[in-house]
Amino acid sequence: MSIKERLSTLRKAMQSRSIDAYIIPSSDPHQSEYVADHWKAREWISGFTGSAGLAIITPDQAGIWTDSRYYIQAEAELKDTGFKVHPLHENGLMQYPHWLQAHLPENSTLGLDGHLWTTAQLRHIKRALLPKGITLETEVDLITTAWTDRPDLPQDPVFELQLSYAGESRVAKIRKIRSALKAEAAHYYLINKLDDIAWLLNLRGSDIAFNPVFLAYLWLSPDDCLLFIDTQKIPADLRTSLRQEGIHLKPYGTIEHHLRQLPSDHQTVYIESSLNTALRKRINPEHCREGKGLIQAEKAIKNATEIDHLRGAMIKDGLALLRFYRWLEELIPSGYITEYDCVEQLKHFRSQQERYFGESFSAIVGYRANGAIVHYRPDKKRSANIQPEGLLLIDSGGQYLDGTTDITRTISLGAPTPAEKAAFTKVLKGHIALASIHFPKGTTGGQLDVLARMYLWKSGQNYGHGTGHGVGFFLNVHEGPQSISPLAATPRGRTPIWPGMITSNEPGYYEAGSFGIRTENLILCVESEHSSPTSPFFTFETLSLFPIDQSLIDLSSLENEEINWLNNYHQQVYQKLNPHLNEAESQWLAQKCQVIEWE
């Protein structure tokens, strides 16, 4: 069916259920960032492929609400579909609950599938609808009937992440979480976040693209550990190991039945705000306690084994990038290389490395104006030819059994303009300021964010995305609880940065229709040399290993300390990659990492 035919089918289903408006989010029942094809209903109904946003359909209007990263992409993908693009999370502009209030008649009905929404999200919607007496129906699944060729739930097998990589057994991890549960005076813990379950049990899967997780719920108590999963996905030997360690399997689809069977006087169930409304409704509110994630904080602090492995993964990733960029340099003069070719070659060179599992996200390769589309992803049919001129932005990452990577480089393919060099240098100065800061214990990502922006701000420039996100260990490339972001009042923005946390450092600058610039490395929080028992201080160790394009730097704008940082970084890149290179590769890297002399 075409997009317009899908809209027509859904509207007929709405009419049959007396639904005046229907909302389709981007999420799954686990509030995952990326979702299995089975739950890509918003993409199916609209054709918009961005990872963030929601669709609202009424009898005479259809809209997609998404954030600034996707405006240009959404406008292109939604052309002639009947959908209109609306801004999400923009100050001073009407947000979707208020749009619903303004456009729905009094006493009308709004429908949605409560499996895909949290209670907090619905509370926000209800507050806006109350003045007009609009009813919110939360058990309305119109997609299953309308989407006749909907993909099945994934059936890929689950596998064990060996202790030699994980650094801590699942038995020890479960013991920690049970202690945390006891400290919360709760008796049961219903865990719905897929990466939390994967981390806790030292298991991995491939149910969702880019994130090595599997669809499951986990029910934890002092005596029981129940894993709700499609049991056929667990190999027999692993099933035996889990059972011997007190982890028992239940069918994935029986979680609601399990919650319904809890006695009315059951003890307290601990949940997180990310639990979907449909499951929360099955728990007696009098015995339900909502709090912060008990696993996130443990998962965010990487242990020594994970950190050692990740340093090795960074070398492998740097080697793959080196071979990719050499390939690119050799072929660009032909004018026949496309953005999509780059995506495929990045995958190829990473796949040559040991313990490679896949991409950590869909690579962003943006040539010239496409680089200004923050989350631009080329496909085979719509992909620019790369010429020996202008800027090329490449943001990519890999999943290895021994770590997750995420790195962005912007390179000049010809003589850069003064405006391009000025912007690149400001971004680089912000990157260095964040990478080299020393900060006291308790400092949050919201407090650190300004370091990356201050040189752009001096010129009235900015970028519309966060500066840094947490990164998992062979898990989700976007991981909480920390972030480095101007949204300092959010839970992630308020989270202190602590030793062992791995976070991205990725300031950028974008001129629509012209170019995009971003420089990204992963950084590890470590104890500072200035730390003392009475005054703990932390700093960052840069983990990513690949040269920064010196042809784009306005050296006259760098301070001596910044030149020192850049020289030291390039020396580290060369020393760690060079032992694995042939003579031609070594010469190439030496040229890219050449020392900048002070004037």
Backbone torsions as a table, in degrees:
resi	resn	phi	psi	omega
1	MET	NA	146.9	171.8
2	SER	-74.4	168.0	178.6
3	ILE	-59.5	-42.2	-179.6
4	LYS	-65.1	-34.9	177.2
5	GLU	-69.5	-36.8	177.2
6	ARG	-65.4	-41.5	176.5
7	LEU	-60.0	-43.4	-179.4
8	SER	-62.5	-42.6	179.3
9	THR	-62.7	-43.7	-179.4
10	LEU	-66.5	-39.5	-179.5
11	ARG	-65.3	-34.4	175.7
12	LYS	-65.9	-39.4	177.5
13	ALA	-66.1	-37.9	176.7
14	MET	-62.0	-44.5	-178.9
15	GLN	-62.0	-39.3	-178.7
16	SER	-67.6	-24.0	179.9
17	ARG	-103.8	7.1	-178.9
18	SER	57.8	42.2	177.9
19	ILE	-100.2	124.8	-178.2
20	ASP	-89.0	-21.5	176.4
21	ALA	-154.1	146.6	-178.8
22	TYR	-132.9	134.3	-179.7
23	ILE	-111.1	134.2	178.0
24	ILE	-123.9	111.7	179.9
25	PRO	-85.0	-177.5	178.4
26	SER	-94.1	0.0	-167.8
27	SER	-92.2	175.4	170.4
28	ASP	-119.4	-177.5	-179.1
29	PRO	-64.5	-9.0	-178.4
30	HIS	-107.0	6.1	-178.5
31	GLN	57.0	42.4	179.1
32	SER	-77.0	149.3	175.5
33	GLU	-69.6	-50.7	172.4
34	TYR	-100.3	147.2	-176.1
35	VAL	-129.1	156.6	175.2
36	ALA	-65.4	156.0	-177.5
37	ASP	-54.8	-30.7	-179.2
38	HIS	-57.8	-30.9	-175.9
39	TRP	-104.8	13.6	179.2
40	LYS	-85.7	53.2	-176.7
41	ALA	-70.1	-38.1	178.9
42	ARG	-63.9	-38.7	175.9
43	GLU	-66.8	-40.8	-179.5
44	TRP	-62.7	-44.3	-175.1
45	ILE	-73.3	-28.0	-171.1
46	SER	-115.5	-30.5	-172.6
47	GLY	90.8	-4.1	178.6
48	PHE	-81.1	123.2	-172.0
49	THR	-101.2	0.2	179.4
50	GLY	-60.4	155.0	-175.3
51	SER	-80.4	-11.3	-176.9
52	ALA	-127.4	141.4	176.5
53	GLY	136.4	173.5	178.5
54	LEU	-145.2	158.7	179.0
55	ALA	-112.0	141.2	172.7
56	ILE	-125.3	128.1	-179.4
57	ILE	-122.4	129.0	171.7
58	THR	-120.9	175.1	179.9
59	PRO	-58.7	-25.5	-176.0
60	ASP	-128.8	2.2	179.3
61	GLN	-139.4	153.0	175.6
62	ALA	-144.3	130.2	-177.2
63	GLY	-138.8	153.3	171.8
64	ILE	-117.6	124.3	175.1
65	TRP	-101.7	122.5	178.4
66	THR	-147.2	168.7	-175.3
67	ASP	-92.9	178.5	-169.5
68	SER	-62.7	-20.9	178.6
69	ARG	-63.6	-24.3	-168.7
70	TYR	-118.3	6.6	-175.2
71	TYR	-57.0	-50.6	-175.9
72	ILE	-65.9	-43.5	178.7
73	GLN	-60.7	-45.3	-178.1
74	ALA	-63.9	-42.5	178.8
75	GLU	-58.6	-40.4	-179.1
76	ALA	-70.3	-44.3	-175.0
77	GLU	-74.6	-25.6	-175.7
78	LEU	-96.7	3.1	-179.5
79	LYS	-59.6	128.9	176.8
80	ASP	64.8	22.5	177.9
81	THR	-100.5	-13.3	-173.6
82	GLY	95.2	-4.6	178.6
83	PHE	-97.0	144.0	175.7
84	LYS	-112.3	142.8	179.4
85	VAL	-87.8	131.9	176.6
86	HIS	-124.1	144.4	-179.9
87	PRO	-76.0	141.2	177.3
88	LEU	-111.9	135.9	176.7
89	HIS	62.8	36.5	176.3
90	GLU	-107.0	125.4	-179.5
91	ASN	-61.4	136.4	175.7
92	GLY	84.6	-5.5	179.9
93	LEU	-110.5	151.5	-176.1
94	MET	-66.2	125.0	177.5
95	GLN	-88.3	163.4	-168.8
96	TYR	-61.6	-34.7	176.6
97	PRO	-63.1	-36.8	179.4
98	HIS	-74.8	-31.0	173.3
99	TRP	-62.7	-42.8	177.7
100	LEU	-61.4	-43.6	178.9
101	GLN	-61.1	-39.1	-176.8
102	ALA	-74.8	-30.2	-171.5
103	HIS	-104.7	-16.6	179.0
104	LEU	-92.2	140.7	177.9
105	PRO	-71.3	161.8	178.1
106	GLU	-59.0	145.5	176.0
107	ASN	61.0	24.7	176.3
108	SER	-85.1	-177.8	-175.4
109	THR	-127.4	129.2	175.2
110	LEU	-107.6	129.3	-177.9
111	GLY	-114.5	149.7	175.5
112	LEU	-162.6	167.3	178.7
113	ASP	-97.3	110.0	-175.6
114	GLY	-62.9	-14.9	176.0
115	HIS	-66.8	-18.9	-173.6
116	LEU	-106.3	7.7	-175.3
117	TRP	-132.8	146.2	173.5
118	THR	-91.3	163.5	179.1
119	THR	-61.9	-40.0	179.8
120	ALA	-62.3	-40.7	178.8
121	GLN	-63.0	-43.1	-179.3
122	LEU	-70.6	-32.5	177.2
123	ARG	-61.3	-39.0	178.7
124	HIS	-63.1	-41.8	179.7
125	ILE	-69.2	-46.3	-177.5
126	LYS	-58.8	-38.0	-178.3
127	ARG	-61.0	-38.6	-179.3
128	ALA	-75.0	-30.0	-174.9
129	LEU	-85.8	-20.2	-173.3
130	LEU	-54.4	-44.6	-176.3
131	PRO	-59.3	-24.7	-178.6
132	LYS	-103.9	7.5	177.1
133	GLY	65.0	30.9	-178.8
134	ILE	-80.0	130.3	-179.3
135	THR	-85.4	136.3	177.2
136	LEU	-108.2	113.1	177.7
137	GLU	-98.2	119.2	-172.1
138	THR	-103.9	5.3	178.9
139	GLU	-123.4	52.8	-177.2
140	VAL	-119.9	103.7	176.6
141	ASP	-107.9	96.4	178.6
142	LEU	-93.1	-10.5	-173.9
143	ILE	-75.3	-42.1	-174.8
144	THR	-56.1	-40.9	179.9
145	THR	-75.7	-42.5	-175.6
146	ALA	-72.0	-34.9	-176.7
147	TRP	-89.8	85.1	-170.6
148	THR	-70.6	-26.9	178.9
149	ASP	-110.1	35.9	-178.8
150	ARG	-61.9	133.0	178.8
151	PRO	-62.6	147.5	175.9
152	ASP	-72.2	165.7	172.6
153	LEU	-63.7	143.7	-176.5
154	PRO	-64.3	150.1	-176.4
155	GLN	-121.6	16.4	-176.9
156	ASP	-65.7	145.4	-177.8
157	PRO	-70.4	152.8	174.5
158	VAL	-92.3	145.5	178.7
159	PHE	-134.2	163.6	-175.9
160	GLU	-92.1	134.3	170.0
161	LEU	-86.1	115.2	-173.0
162	GLN	-60.6	150.7	-179.3
163	LEU	-59.0	-29.5	-179.9
164	SER	-63.8	-22.9	174.5
165	TYR	-95.1	-43.6	-174.1
166	ALA	-71.1	-34.4	177.5
167	GLY	81.0	-9.5	179.3
168	GLU	-153.7	135.9	-177.3
169	SER	-72.7	157.5	177.4
170	ARG	-67.3	-30.6	177.4
171	VAL	-61.8	-43.8	179.4
172	ALA	-67.0	-40.0	179.5
173	LYS	-64.8	-43.8	179.7
174	ILE	-62.2	-38.4	178.4
175	ARG	-60.7	-41.6	178.2
176	LYS	-62.2	-45.7	-176.8
177	ILE	-69.1	-34.7	175.6
178	ARG	-63.7	-37.9	177.2
179	SER	-64.8	-41.2	177.9
180	ALA	-65.0	-37.1	178.3
181	LEU	-65.0	-40.8	177.9
182	LYS	-63.3	-38.8	179.2
183	ALA	-64.8	-25.2	177.3
184	GLU	-86.8	3.7	-179.5
185	ALA	56.7	38.1	176.9
186	ALA	-118.6	161.4	-173.4
187	HIS	-111.9	-28.6	179.8
188	TYR	-129.6	153.2	178.3
189	TYR	-133.2	116.4	176.4
190	LEU	-96.3	111.7	-175.4
191	ILE	-105.3	123.3	-176.8
192	ASN	-117.3	-14.0	-179.9
193	LYS	-76.0	125.7	-171.7
194	LEU	-65.7	-39.7	-179.3
195	ASP	-71.3	-28.8	175.4
196	ASP	-64.3	-43.2	179.9
197	ILE	-65.9	-45.0	-179.7
198	ALA	-60.6	-43.8	179.9
199	TRP	-65.1	-46.8	-174.9
200	LEU	-61.7	-40.1	-174.6
201	LEU	-95.5	0.8	-175.8
202	ASN	52.7	44.1	177.1
203	LEU	-121.8	153.5	177.5
204	ARG	-138.3	161.6	179.2
205	GLY	-153.5	-167.7	-179.8
206	SER	-142.3	36.8	-179.9
207	ASP	-71.5	-24.8	-177.3
208	ILE	-125.0	133.6	180.0
209	ALA	-56.8	136.4	173.2
210	PHE	78.5	-31.2	-178.7
211	ASN	-104.3	118.6	-175.3
212	PRO	-78.7	63.7	-176.8
213	VAL	-122.8	177.7	-178.5
214	PHE	-141.3	153.7	-177.7
215	LEU	-75.3	122.4	-177.2
216	ALA	-169.5	162.0	164.6
217	TYR	-123.0	155.2	177.6
218	LEU	-129.1	131.3	178.0
219	TRP	-113.3	115.0	-173.7
220	LEU	-119.1	134.9	174.9
221	SER	-140.7	177.0	178.2
222	PRO	-59.9	-24.5	-174.9
223	ASP	-116.9	-22.8	-174.3
224	ASP	-120.4	151.2	169.7
225	CYS	-140.6	104.5	-175.9
226	LEU	-108.2	123.6	178.4
227	LEU	-104.5	111.2	179.1
228	PHE	-88.8	109.1	-171.8
229	ILE	-156.4	157.5	170.5
230	ASP	-64.5	105.2	-169.3
231	THR	-63.6	-21.2	178.8
232	GLN	-68.1	-16.0	-178.7
233	LYS	-81.6	-8.3	-179.2
234	ILE	-99.9	115.0	177.6
235	PRO	-58.1	154.0	-173.5
236	ALA	-59.0	-43.3	-177.5
237	ASP	-66.8	-37.1	177.7
238	LEU	-69.2	-37.8	178.5
239	ARG	-60.4	-40.3	179.1
240	THR	-65.0	-43.9	179.6
241	SER	-61.6	-43.2	179.8
242	LEU	-63.0	-43.8	-179.2
243	ARG	-63.1	-40.6	179.8
244	GLN	-64.6	-25.3	179.9
245	GLU	-96.1	11.2	174.8
246	GLY	83.5	19.4	178.9
247	ILE	-109.1	116.3	-173.3
248	HIS	-110.6	141.4	-174.9
249	LEU	-93.2	139.6	174.1
250	LYS	-132.7	149.7	179.2
251	PRO	-60.2	139.3	-177.1
252	TYR	-52.9	-43.9	-174.2
253	GLY	-75.8	-0.1	-177.3
254	THR	-98.5	8.1	-178.1
255	ILE	-62.5	-40.6	179.8
256	GLU	-66.1	-39.5	177.7
257	HIS	-62.1	-41.1	178.8
258	HIS	-59.3	-43.5	-178.4
259	LEU	-69.4	-35.4	178.5
260	ARG	-65.3	-29.2	-175.8
261	GLN	-82.1	-5.7	178.3
262	LEU	-63.8	132.9	179.1
263	PRO	-63.0	154.3	-176.5
264	SER	-62.4	-23.5	-179.8
265	ASP	-104.5	24.8	-177.7
266	HIS	-64.4	163.6	-177.1
267	GLN	-81.2	176.2	-169.4
268	THR	-65.3	133.4	174.7
269	VAL	-104.3	125.7	178.6
270	TYR	-91.4	128.2	178.6
271	ILE	-132.6	166.7	175.1
272	GLU	-109.4	164.4	-179.0
273	SER	-64.0	-17.7	-179.4
274	SER	-80.4	-4.9	179.2
275	LEU	-66.2	134.5	-177.4
276	ASN	-71.6	154.1	-174.1
277	THR	-61.3	-37.4	-178.1
278	ALA	-60.5	-41.4	178.7
279	LEU	-75.2	-38.8	-179.3
280	ARG	-60.6	-35.1	179.3
281	LYS	-62.7	-22.9	-177.3
282	ARG	-81.6	-8.1	-178.4
283	ILE	-105.0	133.2	177.9
284	ASN	-57.4	119.0	-177.3
285	PRO	-56.3	-28.4	-178.7
286	GLU	-69.6	-18.2	-177.8
287	HIS	-119.5	27.9	-176.4
288	CYS	-119.1	124.8	178.9
289	ARG	-120.5	123.6	179.9
290	GLU	-101.2	135.0	179.2
291	GLY	-154.8	-175.8	-179.9
292	LYS	-71.5	158.1	-178.3
293	GLY	-61.6	131.0	-179.7
294	LEU	-83.6	-15.0	-177.9
295	ILE	-98.2	-34.7	-173.4
296	GLN	-53.6	-46.6	-176.5
297	ALA	-64.3	-38.4	177.7
298	GLU	-67.7	-42.8	-176.9
299	LYS	-66.7	-33.9	-176.1
300	ALA	-69.1	-29.7	-179.2
301	ILE	-88.8	100.2	-177.5
302	LYS	-70.4	139.8	178.4
303	ASN	-82.7	172.8	-174.1
304	ALA	-60.9	-36.3	179.3
305	THR	-65.2	-45.7	179.5
306	GLU	-62.1	-43.2	-177.9
307	ILE	-65.0	-42.0	178.5
308	ASP	-62.1	-43.5	178.5
309	HIS	-63.9	-41.0	-177.3
310	LEU	-64.6	-37.3	176.5
311	ARG	-60.1	-38.0	176.4
312	GLY	-68.1	-38.6	178.1
313	ALA	-63.4	-33.8	178.7
314	MET	-65.6	-35.1	176.0
315	ILE	-64.5	-46.8	178.6
316	LYS	-60.1	-42.9	-178.6
317	ASP	-66.0	-39.4	177.2
318	GLY	-62.9	-39.0	177.5
319	LEU	-64.4	-42.2	178.3
320	ALA	-62.0	-42.7	179.7
321	LEU	-65.8	-40.5	179.3
322	LEU	-58.5	-46.3	-178.3
323	ARG	-69.2	-32.3	176.2
324	PHE	-66.8	-48.6	-176.1
325	TYR	-68.9	-30.4	173.9
326	ARG	-66.2	-43.1	176.4
327	TRP	-58.4	-44.3	-177.9
328	LEU	-63.3	-46.0	-179.2
329	GLU	-60.5	-37.5	-178.1
330	GLU	-68.8	-32.6	-171.9
331	LEU	-101.5	-15.7	-177.6
332	ILE	-58.0	-40.7	-179.4
333	PRO	-57.0	-23.1	179.7
334	SER	-69.2	-26.0	-179.0
335	GLY	76.3	10.0	-176.7
336	TYR	-108.9	7.8	178.9
337	ILE	-90.4	132.1	178.5
338	THR	-107.6	166.3	174.8
339	GLU	-57.5	-40.6	-179.0
340	TYR	-65.6	-37.1	175.7
341	ASP	-57.7	-39.8	179.2
342	CYS	-63.1	-42.7	178.1
343	VAL	-56.7	-46.9	-177.2
344	GLU	-67.4	-39.7	-179.5
345	GLN	-70.1	-35.0	174.5
346	LEU	-58.7	-46.1	177.4
347	LYS	-60.7	-41.9	-178.0
348	HIS	-61.8	-50.2	-175.9
349	PHE	-67.4	-35.5	175.7
350	ARG	-67.5	-36.9	-177.4
351	SER	-64.9	-16.9	178.7
352	GLN	-79.1	-9.0	-178.4
353	GLN	-87.9	150.2	179.7
354	GLU	-62.1	144.5	173.7
355	ARG	61.7	25.0	175.8
356	TYR	-73.2	138.0	-179.4
357	PHE	-115.6	-32.8	-179.1
358	GLY	161.3	-173.5	176.3
359	GLU	-75.3	151.8	175.3
360	SER	-89.7	-12.8	170.8
361	PHE	-169.3	168.4	179.6
362	SER	-72.3	122.7	-172.5
363	ALA	-60.3	139.8	175.5
364	ILE	-99.9	115.6	177.4
365	VAL	-126.2	104.5	-175.0
366	GLY	-120.4	113.4	179.2
367	TYR	-93.8	130.6	178.5
368	ARG	50.8	-117.2	-174.6
369	ALA	-61.8	-30.9	179.6
370	ASN	-65.7	-23.7	176.9
371	GLY	-66.6	-19.1	178.4
372	ALA	-81.0	-10.1	175.6
373	ILE	-88.7	104.3	-164.0
374	VAL	-55.0	-41.5	-179.4
375	HIS	-114.6	37.9	178.8
376	TYR	-65.3	133.8	176.8
377	ARG	-133.1	113.0	-177.9
378	PRO	-72.6	148.0	170.6
379	ASP	-120.3	176.2	-172.6
380	LYS	-63.2	-34.1	-175.8
381	LYS	-84.2	-31.8	-178.2
382	ARG	-120.3	92.2	-174.0
383	SER	-152.7	129.1	-176.6
384	ALA	-78.0	145.4	170.8
385	ASN	-76.1	134.0	-177.3
386	ILE	-93.0	122.2	-178.6
387	GLN	-105.6	162.8	179.4
388	PRO	-77.2	55.5	177.7
389	GLU	-165.1	157.9	177.4
390	GLY	82.1	-177.5	-177.5
391	LEU	-102.3	147.6	176.3
392	LEU	-127.9	123.3	179.0
393	LEU	-107.1	127.1	179.0
394	ILE	-130.2	117.6	178.8
395	ASP	-117.7	117.3	-174.9
396	SER	-151.1	170.0	179.7
397	GLY	-166.3	163.0	-178.8
398	GLY	-127.1	153.9	170.9
399	GLN	-107.8	120.1	175.3
400	TYR	-120.6	155.2	176.2
401	LEU	-57.3	-23.0	-177.7
402	ASP	-110.6	25.4	173.2
403	GLY	150.5	163.1	179.1
404	THR	-116.7	133.9	-179.1
405	THR	-121.1	157.6	179.9
406	ASP	-159.5	117.2	-174.8
407	ILE	-146.8	142.1	176.6
408	THR	-126.6	133.8	171.7
409	ARG	-130.9	142.4	173.0
410	THR	-113.9	126.7	-179.2
411	ILE	-123.9	154.2	176.0
412	SER	-98.6	130.6	-178.3
413	LEU	-98.2	0.9	177.5
414	GLY	-154.5	-154.5	176.8
415	ALA	-78.9	115.1	-178.0
416	PRO	-68.8	149.4	176.9
417	THR	-78.4	160.5	176.2
418	PRO	-57.2	-37.6	179.9
419	ALA	-66.3	-39.5	178.9
420	GLU	-66.0	-42.8	179.8
421	LYS	-66.8	-39.4	-179.9
422	ALA	-63.4	-45.8	-179.3
423	ALA	-67.1	-43.9	180.0
424	PHE	-59.6	-41.5	-177.3
425	THR	-67.8	-38.9	177.2
426	LYS	-64.2	-41.2	177.3
427	VAL	-63.3	-43.0	179.7
428	LEU	-63.8	-42.3	179.3
429	LYS	-61.0	-40.6	176.7
430	GLY	-65.1	-40.4	177.8
431	HIS	-60.2	-45.9	-179.3
432	ILE	-66.5	-39.6	-179.8
433	ALA	-59.7	-42.2	179.5
434	LEU	-72.2	-41.7	-176.9
435	ALA	-64.6	-27.5	-172.9
436	SER	-108.6	4.8	-176.9
437	ILE	-69.6	146.0	168.6
438	HIS	-112.3	132.0	-172.9
439	PHE	-141.7	150.2	-177.5
440	PRO	-75.3	156.8	174.8
441	LYS	-52.0	136.4	179.5
442	GLY	98.8	-9.2	179.4
443	THR	-67.5	137.1	-176.5
444	THR	-104.0	164.3	175.8
445	GLY	-62.7	-32.5	177.2
446	GLY	-64.1	-30.4	178.0
447	GLN	-78.5	-30.8	-176.5
448	LEU	-81.2	-20.8	-171.4
449	ASP	-56.7	-38.1	-175.5
450	VAL	-61.6	-26.7	179.4
451	LEU	-58.0	-39.6	-176.9
452	ALA	-76.7	-19.2	-174.5
453	ARG	-103.7	-14.6	-164.8
454	MET	-63.3	-33.7	-178.8
455	TYR	-74.5	-33.5	173.4
456	LEU	-68.1	-41.8	-178.3
457	TRP	-60.7	-33.7	179.7
458	LYS	-60.6	-23.4	179.1
459	SER	-105.9	12.2	-179.0
460	GLY	71.3	27.9	-179.1
461	GLN	-115.5	160.3	-176.9
462	ASN	-161.1	178.2	171.0
463	TYR	-136.6	151.7	-168.7
464	GLY	-97.4	21.9	177.7
465	HIS	-130.8	169.7	177.5
466	GLY	-67.4	163.3	-179.8
467	THR	-89.2	-27.9	-177.0
468	GLY	-158.2	144.9	176.4
469	HIS	-128.2	152.1	174.0
470	GLY	-66.5	155.3	-178.9
471	VAL	-130.8	135.5	-179.5
472	GLY	-82.7	170.7	174.1
473	PHE	-99.2	109.3	-171.6
474	PHE	43.4	51.0	178.6
475	LEU	-148.0	-153.7	-175.8
476	ASN	-62.6	136.0	179.0
477	VAL	-71.7	-22.4	173.1
478	HIS	-111.6	112.3	-173.3
479	GLU	-136.1	140.8	173.6
480	GLY	-87.9	-176.5	7.9
481	PRO	-93.0	-5.7	-173.6
482	GLN	-92.9	158.2	168.7
483	SER	-156.4	161.5	172.5
484	ILE	-115.3	107.6	-166.2
485	SER	-157.0	152.6	174.6
486	PRO	-70.5	-10.9	178.3
487	LEU	-80.7	66.6	-171.6
488	ALA	-67.8	-20.6	-176.6
489	ALA	-86.4	-8.7	-180.0
490	THR	-77.1	160.7	178.7
491	PRO	-54.8	-41.6	179.6
492	ARG	-68.5	-39.9	179.0
493	GLY	-66.1	-25.4	-179.4
494	ARG	-89.2	-5.3	-176.3
495	THR	-76.9	125.3	177.2
496	PRO	-64.1	144.6	175.3
497	ILE	-84.5	127.3	-168.8
498	TRP	-127.4	147.1	177.8
499	PRO	-52.6	135.4	-176.4
500	GLY	101.4	-17.8	177.2
501	MET	-76.6	136.8	175.4
502	ILE	-110.6	126.1	-173.4
503	THR	-136.1	151.2	175.0
504	SER	-83.3	154.3	176.2
505	ASN	-127.1	97.9	-169.0
506	GLU	-141.0	63.8	172.4
507	PRO	-67.3	159.2	-179.3
508	GLY	-154.5	178.6	174.1
509	TYR	-154.8	139.6	-172.0
510	TYR	-138.5	130.1	173.4
511	GLU	-115.5	108.5	-176.4
512	ALA	-54.5	134.2	178.5
513	GLY	80.3	0.1	-175.1
514	SER	-129.0	-67.5	-176.9
515	PHE	-161.2	164.8	173.0
516	GLY	-131.1	146.5	-179.7
517	ILE	-134.3	132.6	172.3
518	ARG	-153.1	137.8	175.2
519	THR	-124.4	117.9	-173.7
520	GLU	-131.6	130.6	167.4
521	ASN	-129.6	159.9	169.7
522	LEU	-92.1	138.9	-177.2
523	ILE	-125.2	141.6	179.5
524	LEU	-107.7	127.4	176.1
525	CYS	-74.7	127.4	179.9
526	VAL	-133.8	168.3	177.5
527	GLU	-70.6	138.5	-178.8
528	SER	-81.1	152.0	174.0
529	GLU	-64.3	-17.7	-180.0
530	HIS	-90.6	1.6	-175.8
531	SER	-73.5	150.6	174.7
532	SER	-143.3	162.2	-179.7
533	PRO	-57.3	-33.8	-178.4
534	THR	-89.7	-15.6	-178.6
535	SER	-143.3	78.7	-177.4
536	PRO	-66.6	131.3	176.1
537	PHE	-127.1	147.6	179.8
538	PHE	-125.2	165.1	174.3
539	THR	-150.2	-169.5	-177.5
540	PHE	-121.5	143.7	168.4
541	GLU	-107.4	124.7	178.0
542	THR	-79.1	127.7	-175.1
543	LEU	-99.1	-37.7	-174.8
544	SER	-64.6	148.0	-173.1
545	LEU	-131.7	91.1	171.8
546	PHE	-163.8	142.7	-175.8
547	PRO	-62.8	153.2	173.1
548	ILE	-99.4	136.2	-174.1
549	ASP	-65.2	107.8	-177.1
550	GLN	-74.3	-19.6	179.9
551	SER	-67.8	-16.1	-178.5
552	LEU	-96.0	-0.1	-175.2
553	ILE	-94.1	130.6	169.5
554	ASP	-86.3	94.6	-173.5
555	LEU	-61.1	-27.8	-179.5
556	SER	-66.5	-16.6	-179.7
557	SER	-93.6	-4.9	-178.9
558	LEU	-92.7	140.8	171.9
559	GLU	-82.2	162.1	-179.3
560	ASN	-58.5	-38.6	179.6
561	GLU	-63.6	-35.1	179.3
562	GLU	-71.4	-38.5	176.1
563	ILE	-64.0	-40.8	176.9
564	ASN	-59.4	-45.7	-179.9
565	TRP	-59.7	-46.1	-177.4
566	LEU	-64.5	-43.4	177.9
567	ASN	-62.9	-43.0	179.5
568	ASN	-64.7	-39.6	178.9
569	TYR	-64.1	-46.9	-179.1
570	HIS	-65.7	-32.9	175.5
571	GLN	-64.4	-40.6	177.7
572	GLN	-64.0	-43.8	178.9
573	VAL	-59.0	-47.9	-176.8
574	TYR	-64.7	-45.6	-177.1
575	GLN	-63.6	-35.1	-176.2
576	LYS	-85.1	-29.0	-179.3
577	LEU	-91.2	-32.9	-170.5
578	ASN	-57.9	-38.4	-179.5
579	PRO	-60.3	-15.5	-176.1
580	HIS	-103.5	9.1	-170.7
581	LEU	-110.2	153.8	168.8
582	ASN	-82.5	179.3	-173.5
583	GLU	-62.9	-44.1	-178.5
584	ALA	-64.7	-41.9	178.8
585	GLU	-65.5	-39.6	179.7
586	SER	-63.1	-41.7	178.7
587	GLN	-64.8	-40.7	178.7
588	TRP	-61.0	-47.2	-178.0
589	LEU	-65.9	-40.0	179.5
590	ALA	-60.3	-38.6	179.1
591	GLN	-67.4	-38.3	-179.7
592	LYS	-72.7	-25.0	-176.4
593	CYS	-105.6	19.4	-176.2
594	GLN	-59.7	148.2	-176.5
595	VAL	-72.8	136.5	174.1
596	ILE	-91.1	123.8	-179.0
597	GLU	-86.5	141.9	174.6
598	TRP	-69.2	145.8	175.1
599	GLU	-86.1	NA	NA
